[in-house]
């Protein structure tokens, strides 16, 4: 289960304070695939990073009684001067995993070849995404966070990503954001709607989509 206890998160942009979450207290039910819906700029990606622990709230706490991934494809926590192998080893140790097993999986999955042995500051964005996705798939999580990305790379590699991810979802759940309601309906049965610093949970994904669409229609 993932729960929020008085969570507040804001940003200051060009001198204006933007509220992402305002005093959120809520528990997300376990065992559900949950979509996070909201208009552009509502703070969906920020919420994902908060859930992952990649960012901290201004106030309050987020409790996780399950193993939660970082957003798939997110490489913001990698050390640029470290090699792909060194980053994989560092993440493995953080999660108490066998380093050599993780490295072997990531090398085979990512297909980065000799680039695994050079600093990732030399990587293209696509190479970083392959590394991040590979490390995500090397570790078993209870929840996988999806921020639009469910696969990376060319058509062949995307198929490879989708196949390994599908195998993970036999034993795990997802929290996802997407602009595609088709993808949301396919993967999620429940939804949260993030709007003007407030978040509401719906056990029925169709009710969440209905409120989201209404918010879009009446947006200022």
Order of alpha helices (4+ residues) and beta strands (2+ residues): beta-beta-beta-alpha-beta-alpha-alpha-alpha-beta-alpha-beta-alpha-beta-beta-alpha
